[in-house]
Amino acid sequence: MSDLATEQSERSQRPEQRPEQPQPSERSTQTGPGDTGFARLAMVTIDCADPVALASFYGELLGWETRHADEHFAILDNPEGGSPLGFGRVSGYRPEPWTEPDGSKHFHLDFYVDDLEEATAKALALGATEPSYQHGRTLRVLVDPAGHPFGLAPLE
């Protein structure tokens, strides 16, 4: 179970307590100038049939280490200190058919790479596939082993 899921479960077992609301003067010191957001991204979680396998794929692609992996959930830590990437098992998971121009998709990830051809070859060796339909010339669309699209773009 993910850290977030564990924390949520523990919270749901405690009696409901409303946190004290910060005073306006306290609120202004908690955010930067012009910052209107009130939430921070905790993690992006990708649905799949096999969290361990998909975490392994993205761990190799990104060079990130696995913090947690079991049959239900896996987490990769972002070594740059940003949000981690999670992978959650969904019973009966089926990838969306998006590879045609009128196909659908729920999300996609884009990654900068130094060398597009080399990165494409490495991703394919890890188990990605390359659909015949491509959106443009500078972004290479690949599909991860669970059927999610992702893009590789040269960092120029």
DSSP file with accessible surface (Angstrom, degrees, kcal/mol):
  #  RESIDUE AA STRUCTURE BP1 BP2  ACC     N-H-->O    O-->H-N    N-H-->O    O-->H-N    TCO  KAPPA ALPHA  PHI   PSI    X-CA   Y-CA   Z-CA
    1    1 A M              0   0  112      0, 0.0    72,-0.1     0, 0.0    68,-0.0   0.000 360.0 360.0 360.0 140.5    0.0    0.0    0.0
    2    2 A S     >  -     0   0    9      1,-0.1     4,-2.8    72,-0.1     5,-0.2  -0.234 360.0-112.4 -68.8 160.0    1.3    3.4   -0.8
    3    3 A D  H  > S+     0   0   84      1,-0.2     4,-2.6     2,-0.2     5,-0.2   0.905 120.8  49.8 -57.0 -41.3    2.4    5.9    1.9
    4    4 A L  H  > S+     0   0   80      2,-0.2     4,-2.5     1,-0.2    -1,-0.2   0.914 111.4  47.5 -66.0 -41.6   -0.6    8.1    0.9
    5    5 A A  H  > S+     0   0   39      2,-0.2     4,-2.5     1,-0.2    -2,-0.2   0.907 112.7  49.5 -67.1 -39.6   -3.0    5.2    1.0
    6    6 A T  H  X S+     0   0   49     -4,-2.8     4,-2.6     2,-0.2     5,-0.2   0.944 112.3  47.7 -62.8 -46.1   -1.6    4.1    4.4
    7    7 A E  H  X S+     0   0   89     -4,-2.6     4,-2.5     1,-0.2    -2,-0.2   0.924 112.3  49.6 -62.1 -41.7   -1.9    7.6    5.8
    8    8 A Q  H  X S+     0   0  114     -4,-2.5     4,-2.2     2,-0.2    -1,-0.2   0.922 111.3  49.4 -62.8 -43.6   -5.5    7.9    4.4
    9    9 A S  H  X S+     0   0   44     -4,-2.5     4,-1.0     1,-0.2    -2,-0.2   0.920 111.4  48.6 -62.9 -43.5   -6.4    4.6    6.0
   10   10 A E  H >X S+     0   0   97     -4,-2.6     4,-0.6     1,-0.2     3,-0.5   0.909 111.6  50.2 -63.5 -40.6   -5.0    5.6    9.4
   11   11 A R  H >< S+     0   0  112     -4,-2.5     3,-1.1     1,-0.2    -1,-0.2   0.893 106.0  55.5 -64.0 -39.4   -6.8    9.0    9.2
   12   12 A S  H 3< S+     0   0   89     -4,-2.2    -1,-0.2     1,-0.3    -2,-0.2   0.741 104.3  54.8 -68.8 -20.3  -10.1    7.3    8.4
   13   13 A Q  H << S+     0   0  149     -4,-1.0    -1,-0.3    -3,-0.5    -2,-0.2   0.609  96.8  79.9 -87.0 -12.1   -9.8    5.1   11.5
   14   14 A R  S << S-     0   0  140     -3,-1.1     3,-0.1    -4,-0.6     0, 0.0  -0.634  96.7 -91.6 -90.4 155.0   -9.4    8.2   13.8
   15   15 A P        -     0   0  105      0, 0.0     2,-0.2     0, 0.0    -1,-0.1  -0.306  56.0 -90.4 -61.4 147.1  -12.3   10.3   15.0
   16   16 A E        +     0   0  173     -4,-0.1     2,-0.4    -3,-0.1    -4,-0.0  -0.413  51.6 177.5 -63.1 124.4  -13.0   13.2   12.7
   17   17 A Q        -     0   0  155     -2,-0.2    -3,-0.0    -3,-0.1    -1,-0.0  -0.999  22.9-139.9-130.0 130.4  -11.0   16.3   13.8
   18   18 A R        -     0   0  206     -2,-0.4     3,-0.1     1,-0.0     2,-0.0  -0.777  24.0-126.0 -88.9 126.3  -11.1   19.6   11.9
   19   19 A P        -     0   0  101      0, 0.0     2,-0.2     0, 0.0    -1,-0.0  -0.377  32.6 -97.7 -68.2 150.1   -7.7   21.2   11.7
   20   20 A E        -     0   0  188      1,-0.1     0, 0.0    -2,-0.0     0, 0.0  -0.475  38.6-122.3 -66.3 137.6   -7.4   24.8   12.8
   21   21 A Q        -     0   0  124     -2,-0.2    -1,-0.1    -3,-0.1     2,-0.0  -0.663  27.8-114.9 -81.4 134.2   -7.6   27.2   10.0
   22   22 A P        -     0   0   31      0, 0.0    -1,-0.1     0, 0.0     0, 0.0  -0.370  30.1-110.7 -67.0 148.2   -4.6   29.5    9.7
   23   23 A Q    >>  -     0   0  121      1,-0.1     4,-2.4    -2,-0.0     3,-0.8  -0.417  34.6-103.4 -71.0 155.9   -5.2   33.2   10.2
   24   24 A P  H 3> S+     0   0   87      0, 0.0     4,-1.7     0, 0.0    -1,-0.1   0.875 122.9  53.1 -52.6 -38.3   -4.9   35.4    7.1
   25   25 A S  H 3> S+     0   0   86      1,-0.2     4,-0.7     2,-0.2     0, 0.0   0.876 110.6  47.1 -67.7 -33.3   -1.5   36.7    8.2
   26   26 A E  H X> S+     0   0   99     -3,-0.8     3,-0.7     1,-0.2     4,-0.7   0.893 107.6  57.3 -71.2 -39.6   -0.2   33.1    8.6
   27   27 A R  H >X S+     0   0  122     -4,-2.4     3,-1.2     1,-0.2     4,-0.6   0.904 100.7  56.5 -58.9 -41.7   -1.7   32.1    5.3
   28   28 A S  H 3< S+     0   0   78     -4,-1.7     3,-0.4     1,-0.3    -1,-0.2   0.797 103.8  53.3 -67.3 -24.0    0.3   34.7    3.4
   29   29 A T  H << S+     0   0  116     -4,-0.7    -1,-0.3    -3,-0.7    -2,-0.2   0.644 100.7  62.8 -84.1 -11.2    3.6   33.4    4.7
   30   30 A Q  H << S+     0   0  131     -3,-1.2     2,-0.3    -4,-0.7    -1,-0.2   0.608 104.6  45.5 -89.5 -13.4    2.9   29.8    3.5
   31   31 A T  S  < S-     0   0   57     -4,-0.6     3,-0.1    -3,-0.4     7,-0.0  -0.895  85.2-108.4-127.6 160.4    2.8   30.7   -0.2
   32   32 A G    >   -     0   0   37     -2,-0.3     3,-2.1     1,-0.2    -2,-0.1  -0.281  54.2 -68.6 -80.9 170.0    4.9   32.7   -2.5
   33   33 A P  T 3  S+     0   0  141      0, 0.0    -1,-0.2     0, 0.0     3,-0.1  -0.343 122.3   7.3 -59.2 132.8    4.0   36.1   -4.0
   34   34 A G  T 3  S+     0   0   79      1,-0.2     2,-0.6    -3,-0.1    -2,-0.1   0.518  92.0 143.1  74.7   2.8    1.2   35.7   -6.6
   35   35 A D    <   +     0   0   85     -3,-2.1    -1,-0.2     1,-0.2    -4,-0.0  -0.673  20.0 170.0 -81.0 116.6    0.7   32.0   -5.6
   36   36 A T        +     0   0  137     -2,-0.6    -1,-0.2    -3,-0.1     2,-0.1   0.485  42.6 107.6-103.4  -5.5   -3.0   31.2   -5.7
   37   37 A G        -     0   0   37      1,-0.1     3,-0.1     2,-0.0    -2,-0.0  -0.375  42.9-174.5 -73.1 151.7   -2.6   27.4   -5.3
   38   38 A F        +     0   0  201     -2,-0.1     2,-0.3    -7,-0.0    -1,-0.1   0.305  65.5  58.7-125.0   4.6   -3.5   25.7   -2.1
   39   39 A A        -     0   0   80      2,-0.0     2,-0.4     3,-0.0    -2,-0.0  -0.939  63.3-147.8-134.0 154.9   -2.3   22.2   -3.0
   40   40 A R        -     0   0  235     -2,-0.3     2,-0.3    -3,-0.1    -2,-0.0  -0.961  34.2-102.2-120.6 143.9    1.0   20.6   -3.9
   41   41 A L        -     0   0  116     -2,-0.4     3,-0.1     1,-0.2    42,-0.0  -0.472  35.8-178.3 -65.2 120.7    1.4   17.6   -6.2
   42   42 A A        -     0   0   56      1,-0.4     2,-0.3    -2,-0.3    -1,-0.2   0.869  60.7 -32.3 -87.2 -43.2    2.0   14.6   -4.0
   43   43 A M        -     0   0   26     40,-0.2     2,-0.5     2,-0.0    -1,-0.4  -0.937  46.8-124.6-172.3 149.5    2.4   11.9   -6.7
   44   44 A V  E     -a   85   0A  57     40,-1.5    42,-3.6    -2,-0.3     2,-0.5  -0.929  31.2-161.6-100.2 127.4    1.3   10.9  -10.1
   45   45 A T  E     -a   86   0A  62     -2,-0.5     2,-0.5    40,-0.2    42,-0.3  -0.958   3.1-154.9-116.5 130.0   -0.1    7.4  -10.1
   46   46 A I  E     -a   87   0A   1     40,-2.9    42,-2.1    -2,-0.5     2,-0.2  -0.886  15.2-131.2-106.4 126.6   -0.5    5.4  -13.2
   47   47 A D  E     +a   88   0A  89     -2,-0.5     2,-0.3    40,-0.2    42,-0.2  -0.503  42.7 144.1 -73.4 145.2   -3.1    2.6  -13.4
   48   48 A C  E     -a   89   0A   1     40,-2.1    42,-2.3    -2,-0.2    45,-0.1  -0.966  57.4-112.4-166.6 174.9   -1.9   -0.7  -14.8
   49   49 A A  S    S+     0   0   47     -2,-0.3    40,-0.1     1,-0.2    -1,-0.1   0.754 108.7  32.0 -89.3 -27.7   -2.2   -4.5  -14.5
   50   50 A D     >  -     0   0   78      1,-0.1     4,-2.3    38,-0.1     5,-0.2  -0.793  61.8-178.3-136.0  91.2    1.3   -5.1  -13.1
   51   51 A P  H  > S+     0   0    0      0, 0.0     4,-2.6     0, 0.0     5,-0.2   0.859  84.0  53.2 -59.6 -37.5    2.7   -2.3  -10.9
   52   52 A V  H  > S+     0   0   66     18,-0.2     4,-2.2     2,-0.2     5,-0.2   0.942 111.4  45.0 -65.6 -45.3    6.1   -4.0  -10.3
   53   53 A A  H  > S+     0   0   47      2,-0.2     4,-2.2     1,-0.2    -1,-0.2   0.924 115.5  46.3 -65.4 -42.7    6.7   -4.5  -14.1
   54   54 A L  H  X S+     0   0    3     -4,-2.3     4,-2.5     2,-0.2     5,-0.3   0.903 111.6  51.2 -70.7 -36.9    5.7   -1.0  -15.0
   55   55 A A  H  X S+     0   0    1     -4,-2.6     4,-2.8    -5,-0.2    -1,-0.2   0.906 109.4  52.0 -63.3 -38.4    7.7    0.6  -12.2
   56   56 A S  H  X S+     0   0   68     -4,-2.2     4,-2.2    -5,-0.2     5,-0.2   0.930 109.3  49.8 -63.1 -43.9   10.7   -1.4  -13.4
   57   57 A F  H  X S+     0   0    8     -4,-2.2     4,-2.4     1,-0.2    -2,-0.2   0.967 116.8  39.3 -58.8 -54.0   10.2   -0.1  -17.0
   58   58 A Y  H  X S+     0   0    0     -4,-2.5     4,-2.8     1,-0.2     6,-0.4   0.847 111.5  59.0 -70.7 -29.8   10.0    3.6  -15.9
   59   59 A G  H  X>S+     0   0    8     -4,-2.8     4,-1.9    -5,-0.3     5,-1.0   0.930 111.3  41.2 -61.5 -43.4   12.7    3.1  -13.3
   60   60 A E  H  <5S+     0   0  134     -4,-2.2    -2,-0.2    -5,-0.2    -1,-0.2   0.907 114.9  51.7 -69.3 -41.9   15.1    2.0  -16.1
   61   61 A L  H  <5S+     0   0   44     -4,-2.4    -2,-0.2    -5,-0.2    -1,-0.2   0.921 124.2  27.1 -61.3 -44.6   13.8    4.7  -18.4
   62   62 A L  H  <5S-     0   0   48     -4,-2.8    -1,-0.2    -5,-0.1    -2,-0.2   0.613 101.6-121.8 -95.3 -16.2   14.3    7.5  -15.9
   63   63 A G  T  <5 +     0   0   60     -4,-1.9     2,-0.3    -5,-0.3    -3,-0.2   0.787  62.3 147.2  76.2  26.5   17.1    6.1  -13.8
   64   64 A W      < -     0   0   48     -5,-1.0     2,-0.3    -6,-0.4    -1,-0.3  -0.693  44.9-123.1 -97.0 151.5   14.9    6.4  -10.7
   65   65 A E  E     -B   77   0A 162     12,-0.6    12,-2.6    -2,-0.3     2,-0.4  -0.660  22.8-112.6 -95.3 149.2   15.0    4.0   -7.7
   66   66 A T  E     -B   76   0A  74     -2,-0.3    10,-0.3    10,-0.2     3,-0.1  -0.646  27.1-178.8 -80.3 125.1   12.1    2.0   -6.4
   67   67 A R  E    S+     0   0A 105      8,-2.8     2,-0.3    -2,-0.4    -1,-0.2   0.807  73.8   1.6 -86.1 -39.7   11.0    3.1   -2.9
   68   68 A H  E     +B   75   0A  56      7,-1.3     7,-2.8     2,-0.0    -1,-0.4  -0.994  62.7 174.3-150.1 142.9    8.2    0.4   -2.7
   69   69 A A  E     +B   74   0A  49     -2,-0.3     2,-0.3     5,-0.3     5,-0.2  -0.922  14.2 140.5-154.2 125.8    6.9   -2.4   -4.8
   70   70 A D        -     0   0   49      3,-1.8   -18,-0.2    -2,-0.3     3,-0.1  -0.882  66.3 -81.6-146.0-177.2    4.3   -5.1   -4.2
   71   71 A E  S    S+     0   0  123     -2,-0.3     3,-0.1     1,-0.2   -19,-0.1   0.685 126.8  38.8 -65.8 -15.0    1.6   -6.7   -6.3
   72   72 A H  S    S+     0   0  108      1,-0.3    17,-2.6   -22,-0.1     2,-0.3   0.733 123.9   8.5-104.8 -27.9   -0.8   -3.8   -5.7
   73   73 A F  E     - C   0  88A  25     15,-0.2    -3,-1.8    -3,-0.1     2,-0.3  -0.994  51.6-171.4-158.1 145.3    1.4   -0.7   -5.8
   74   74 A A  E     -BC  69  87A   0     13,-2.0    13,-2.4    -2,-0.3     2,-0.4  -0.987   7.8-160.3-139.3 148.8    4.9    0.5   -6.6
   75   75 A I  E     -BC  68  86A   1     -7,-2.8    -8,-2.8    -2,-0.3    -7,-1.3  -0.998   3.4-159.7-132.8 132.3    6.6    3.9   -6.1
   76   76 A L  E     -BC  66  85A   0      9,-3.0     9,-2.1    -2,-0.4     2,-0.4  -0.931  21.2-133.1-106.2 132.8    9.6    5.4   -7.8
   77   77 A D  E     -B   65   0A  61    -12,-2.6   -12,-0.6    -2,-0.5     6,-0.1  -0.683  13.3-127.8 -86.4 137.8   11.4    8.2   -6.0
   78   78 A N    >   -     0   0   31      4,-0.5     3,-1.9    -2,-0.4   -14,-0.1  -0.736  13.6-154.3 -81.6 113.9   12.4   11.3   -8.0
   79   79 A P  T 3  S+     0   0   93      0, 0.0    -1,-0.1     0, 0.0   -15,-0.0   0.693  91.9  62.8 -67.5 -14.5   16.1   11.8   -7.3
   80   80 A E  T 3  S-     0   0  176      3,-0.1     3,-0.1    -3,-0.0    -2,-0.0   0.391 120.4-107.0 -88.7   3.3   15.8   15.6   -8.0
   81   81 A G  S <  S+     0   0   70     -3,-1.9    -3,-0.0     1,-0.2    -1,-0.0   0.424  79.2 125.6  89.0  -0.4   13.4   15.9   -5.1
   82   82 A G  S    S-     0   0   40      1,-0.2    -4,-0.5    -5,-0.0    -1,-0.2  -0.051  72.2 -52.3 -78.7-171.6   10.2   16.3   -7.1
   83   83 A S        -     0   0   40     -6,-0.1    -1,-0.2     1,-0.1   -40,-0.2  -0.300  59.8-120.2 -63.0 142.9    7.0   14.3   -6.8
   84   84 A P        -     0   0   20      0, 0.0   -40,-1.5     0, 0.0     2,-0.5  -0.228  19.8-119.6 -75.8 172.7    7.4   10.5   -7.1
   85   85 A L  E     -aC  44  76A  13     -9,-2.1    -9,-3.0   -42,-0.2     2,-0.3  -0.969  29.5-164.0-117.7 126.4    5.7    8.3   -9.7
   86   86 A G  E     -aC  45  75A   0    -42,-3.6   -40,-2.9    -2,-0.5     2,-0.4  -0.775  10.6-158.1-112.7 159.0    3.3    5.6   -8.5
   87   87 A F  E     -aC  46  74A   0    -13,-2.4   -13,-2.0    -2,-0.3     2,-0.4  -0.984  12.4-167.7-137.7 119.7    1.8    2.6  -10.2
   88   88 A G  E     -aC  47  73A   8    -42,-2.1   -40,-2.1    -2,-0.4   -15,-0.2  -0.927  22.0-120.6-118.2 135.7   -1.4    1.0   -9.0
   89   89 A R  E     -a   48   0A 104    -17,-2.6     2,-0.5    -2,-0.4   -40,-0.2  -0.492  25.4-167.5 -70.4 133.7   -3.0   -2.3   -9.9
   90   90 A V    >   -     0   0   52    -42,-2.3     3,-1.8    -2,-0.2     2,-0.1  -0.992  24.2-122.7-123.3 121.1   -6.4   -2.0  -11.4
   91   91 A S  T 3  S+     0   0  124     -2,-0.5   -42,-0.0     1,-0.3    -2,-0.0  -0.411  97.9  10.4 -62.2 130.5   -8.4   -5.3  -11.7
   92   92 A G  T 3  S-     0   0   65      1,-0.2    -1,-0.3    -2,-0.1   -43,-0.1   0.715  89.2-177.2  73.5  20.5   -9.4   -5.8  -15.3
   93   93 A Y    <   -     0   0   48     -3,-1.8    -1,-0.2   -45,-0.1   -44,-0.1  -0.222   6.0-179.5 -54.8 134.7   -7.1   -3.0  -16.6
   94   94 A R        -     0   0  199    -46,-0.0    53,-0.1    53,-0.0    52,-0.0  -0.991  26.6-121.7-134.9 128.6   -7.3   -2.4  -20.3
   95   95 A P        -     0   0   66      0, 0.0    52,-0.1     0, 0.0    53,-0.1  -0.353  32.3-108.5 -67.6 149.5   -5.3    0.2  -22.1
   96   96 A E        -     0   0   79     51,-0.1     2,-1.3     1,-0.1     3,-0.2  -0.589  26.0-120.2 -76.9 138.9   -7.2    2.8  -24.1
   97   97 A P        +     0   0   98      0, 0.0     7,-1.4     0, 0.0     3,-0.1  -0.631  59.2 140.0 -81.0  95.5   -7.0    2.6  -27.9
   98   98 A W        +     0   0   10     -2,-1.3     5,-0.4     5,-0.3     7,-0.1   0.522  34.4  97.8-112.9  -8.2   -5.4    5.9  -28.7
   99   99 A T  S    S+     0   0   47     -3,-0.2    34,-0.2     3,-0.1    -1,-0.1   0.588  70.3  76.3 -71.9  -7.9   -2.9    5.2  -31.4
  100  100 A E  S >  S-     0   0  109     -3,-0.1     3,-2.6     4,-0.1     0, 0.0  -0.702  97.7-107.6 -93.8 155.3   -5.2    6.2  -34.2
  101  101 A P  T 3  S+     0   0   89      0, 0.0    -1,-0.1     0, 0.0    -2,-0.0   0.823 122.0  40.8 -53.5 -31.3   -5.8   10.0  -34.9
  102  102 A D  T 3  S+     0   0  148      2,-0.0    -3,-0.1     0, 0.0    -4,-0.0   0.290  93.5 117.9-100.8  12.8   -9.3    9.8  -33.4
  103  103 A G    <   -     0   0   31     -3,-2.6    -5,-0.3    -5,-0.4     2,-0.3  -0.183  59.6-121.6 -73.0 168.8   -8.3    7.5  -30.6
  104  104 A S        +     0   0   58     -7,-1.4     2,-0.3     2,-0.0    -4,-0.1  -0.752  25.1 179.7-111.6 160.8   -8.7    8.4  -26.9
  105  105 A K        -     0   0   84     -2,-0.3     3,-0.1     1,-0.1    43,-0.0  -0.981  24.6-147.9-153.2 153.5   -6.2    8.6  -24.1
  106  106 A H  S    S-     0   0  146      1,-0.4     2,-0.3    -2,-0.3    -1,-0.1   0.773  77.7 -28.3 -93.4 -32.9   -6.5    9.6  -20.4
  107  107 A F        -     0   0   66      2,-0.0    -1,-0.4    42,-0.0     2,-0.3  -0.964  54.8-155.1-166.1 169.3   -3.1   11.1  -20.0
  108  108 A H        -     0   0   74     -2,-0.3     2,-0.4    -3,-0.1    42,-0.2  -0.975  13.5-133.0-153.6 156.8    0.4   10.9  -21.3
  109  109 A L  E     -d  150   0B  33     40,-1.0    42,-3.0    -2,-0.3     2,-0.4  -0.890  14.9-157.3-108.5 141.8    3.9   11.6  -20.1
  110  110 A D  E     -d  151   0B  90     -2,-0.4     2,-0.4    40,-0.2    42,-0.2  -0.967   8.9-169.1-119.2 140.0    6.5   13.6  -22.0
  111  111 A F  E     -d  152   0B  37     40,-2.7    42,-2.5    -2,-0.4     2,-0.3  -0.981  18.6-131.8-129.2 137.9   10.2   13.3  -21.4
  112  112 A Y  E     -d  153   0B 173     -2,-0.4     2,-0.3    40,-0.2    40,-0.0  -0.664  29.0-174.0 -81.1 142.9   13.2   15.4  -22.6
  113  113 A V  E     -d  154   0B  22     40,-2.6    42,-2.5    -2,-0.3     3,-0.2  -0.957  30.6-135.5-135.5 154.4   16.1   13.3  -24.0
  114  114 A D  S    S+     0   0  150     -2,-0.3     2,-0.4     1,-0.3    -1,-0.1   0.886  99.4  23.6 -74.9 -41.3   19.6   14.3  -25.2
  115  115 A D     >  -     0   0   78      1,-0.1     4,-2.8    39,-0.1    -1,-0.3  -0.948  67.9-160.9-131.9 111.1   19.5   12.1  -28.3
  116  116 A L  H  > S+     0   0   25     -2,-0.4     4,-2.5    -3,-0.2     5,-0.2   0.905  91.2  46.3 -61.8 -45.6   16.1   11.1  -29.7
  117  117 A E  H  > S+     0   0  116      2,-0.2     4,-2.3     1,-0.2    -1,-0.2   0.929 115.6  45.8 -65.5 -43.8   17.2    8.1  -31.7
  118  118 A E  H  > S+     0   0  100      2,-0.2     4,-2.3     1,-0.2    -2,-0.2   0.927 114.3  48.1 -65.0 -44.4   19.3    6.7  -28.9
  119  119 A A  H  X S+     0   0   19     -4,-2.8     4,-2.6     2,-0.2     5,-0.2   0.896 110.7  51.9 -64.3 -39.6   16.6    7.2  -26.3
  120  120 A T  H  X S+     0   0    5     -4,-2.5     4,-2.6    -5,-0.3     5,-0.2   0.942 110.0  48.7 -61.8 -46.2   14.0    5.6  -28.6
  121  121 A A  H  X S+     0   0   58     -4,-2.3     4,-2.2     1,-0.2    -2,-0.2   0.911 112.6  48.2 -61.0 -42.6   16.2    2.6  -29.1
  122  122 A K  H  X S+     0   0  124     -4,-2.3     4,-1.4     2,-0.2    -1,-0.2   0.915 111.6  49.1 -65.8 -42.3   16.8    2.2  -25.3
  123  123 A A  H  X>S+     0   0    0     -4,-2.6     5,-2.4     1,-0.2     4,-0.6   0.910 111.1  50.2 -64.2 -39.9   13.0    2.6  -24.5
  124  124 A L  H ><5S+     0   0   62     -4,-2.6     3,-1.1     1,-0.2    -1,-0.2   0.907 107.8  53.5 -64.6 -38.8   12.2    0.0  -27.1
  125  125 A A  H 3<5S+     0   0   90     -4,-2.2    -1,-0.2     1,-0.3    -2,-0.2   0.811 104.9  55.9 -65.2 -27.6   14.8   -2.4  -25.6
  126  126 A L  H 3<5S-     0   0   62     -4,-1.4    -1,-0.3    -3,-0.2    -2,-0.2   0.598 134.0 -86.1 -79.4 -12.6   13.1   -1.9  -22.2
  127  127 A G  T <<5S+     0   0   37     -3,-1.1    -3,-0.2    -4,-0.6    -2,-0.1   0.432  82.6 135.5 122.8   0.4    9.8   -3.1  -23.7
  128  128 A A      < -     0   0    6     -5,-2.4     2,-0.3    -6,-0.1    -1,-0.3  -0.355  40.7-145.0 -70.2 160.7    8.2    0.0  -25.1
  129  129 A T  B     -E  143   0B  81     14,-2.3    14,-2.7    -2,-0.0    -1,-0.0  -0.905   5.5-133.8-124.9 157.4    6.6   -0.2  -28.6
  130  130 A E        -     0   0   87     -2,-0.3    12,-0.2    12,-0.2     4,-0.1  -0.940  19.0-144.6-114.6 113.4    6.4    2.4  -31.3
  131  131 A P        -     0   0   18      0, 0.0    10,-0.1     0, 0.0   -31,-0.0  -0.362  18.3-124.1 -71.3 157.0    3.0    2.9  -33.0
  132  132 A S  S    S+     0   0  119     -2,-0.0     2,-0.4     2,-0.0   -32,-0.1   0.854  93.9  79.0 -69.6 -32.1    2.9    3.6  -36.7
  133  133 A Y        -     0   0   68    -34,-0.2     2,-0.4     2,-0.0     8,-0.1  -0.639  63.0-178.2 -80.7 127.7    0.9    6.8  -36.0
  134  134 A Q        -     0   0   51     -2,-0.4     6,-0.1     1,-0.1     3,-0.1  -0.978  25.3-143.9-125.9 142.2    3.1    9.7  -34.9
  135  135 A H  S    S-     0   0   94     -2,-0.4     2,-0.3     4,-0.2     5,-0.1   0.739  72.3 -24.8 -77.1 -28.1    1.8   13.2  -33.9
  136  136 A G        -     0   0   43      3,-0.6     5,-0.2     1,-0.1    -1,-0.1  -0.933  64.1 -91.1-165.6-169.5    4.7   15.2  -35.3
  137  137 A R  S    S+     0   0  242     -2,-0.3    -1,-0.1     1,-0.1    -2,-0.0   0.768 113.2  44.1 -94.2 -28.6    8.4   15.3  -36.3
  138  138 A T  S    S+     0   0  104      1,-0.1     2,-0.5    15,-0.1    -1,-0.1   0.647 106.2  62.2 -96.1 -13.8   10.0   16.5  -33.0
  139  139 A L        -     0   0   43     14,-0.2     2,-0.6    12,-0.0    -3,-0.6  -0.953  68.4-153.5-114.5 125.8    8.2   14.3  -30.5
  140  140 A R  E     - F   0 152B  43     12,-2.9    12,-2.4    -2,-0.5     2,-0.5  -0.882  12.6-150.3 -98.0 119.5    8.5   10.5  -30.8
  141  141 A V  E     + F   0 151B   6     -2,-0.6     2,-0.3    10,-0.2    10,-0.2  -0.801  21.6 171.8 -91.6 128.2    5.4    8.8  -29.3
  142  142 A L  E     - F   0 150B   0      8,-3.0     8,-2.6    -2,-0.5     2,-0.4  -0.819  26.9-128.6-124.9 169.5    6.0    5.4  -27.7
  143  143 A V  E     -EF 129 149B  14    -14,-2.7   -14,-2.3    -2,-0.3    -2,-0.0  -0.983  20.6-132.5-124.0 128.7    3.7    3.1  -25.7
  144  144 A D    >   -     0   0    3      4,-3.0     3,-2.3    -2,-0.4   -16,-0.1  -0.199  38.3 -91.9 -72.6 170.9    4.8    1.6  -22.4
  145  145 A P  T 3  S+     0   0   75      0, 0.0    -1,-0.1     0, 0.0   -91,-0.1   0.727 127.4  53.1 -59.6 -20.2    4.4   -2.1  -21.6
  146  146 A A  T 3  S-     0   0   20      2,-0.1   -18,-0.0   -92,-0.1    -2,-0.0   0.434 124.2-100.4 -94.0  -0.2    1.0   -1.4  -20.0
  147  147 A G  S <  S+     0   0   14     -3,-2.3   -51,-0.1     1,-0.3   -99,-0.0   0.555  75.3 138.7  97.4   8.2   -0.3    0.5  -23.1
  148  148 A H        -     0   0   13    -53,-0.1    -4,-3.0   -43,-0.0    -1,-0.3  -0.729  50.0-126.6 -86.7 134.2    0.1    4.1  -21.9
  149  149 A P  E     + F   0 143B   8      0, 0.0   -40,-1.0     0, 0.0     2,-0.3  -0.441  31.4 174.8 -74.6 149.4    1.5    6.5  -24.5
  150  150 A F  E     -dF 109 142B   2     -8,-2.6    -8,-3.0   -42,-0.2     2,-0.4  -0.977  19.0-134.6-148.8 154.9    4.5    8.6  -23.6
  151  151 A G  E     -dF 110 141B   0    -42,-3.0   -40,-2.7    -2,-0.3     2,-0.5  -0.879   4.9-157.3-115.8 146.2    6.6   11.1  -25.6
  152  152 A L  E     +dF 111 140B   2    -12,-2.4   -12,-2.9    -2,-0.4   -40,-0.2  -0.982  18.4 179.8-116.2 130.1   10.3   11.6  -26.1
  153  153 A A  E     -d  112   0B  20    -42,-2.5   -40,-2.6    -2,-0.5   -14,-0.2  -0.992  31.4-109.9-132.4 138.4   11.5   15.0  -27.2
  154  154 A P  E     -d  113   0B  28      0, 0.0     2,-0.9     0, 0.0   -40,-0.2  -0.424  27.8-127.5 -66.5 139.0   15.0   16.3  -27.9
  155  155 A L              0   0  101    -42,-2.5   -43,-0.0    -2,-0.1   -39,-0.0  -0.789 360.0 360.0 -87.2 103.5   16.2   18.8  -25.4
  156  156 A E              0   0  207     -2,-0.9   -42,-0.0     0, 0.0    -3,-0.0  -0.892 360.0 360.0-120.9 360.0   17.3   21.7  -27.6
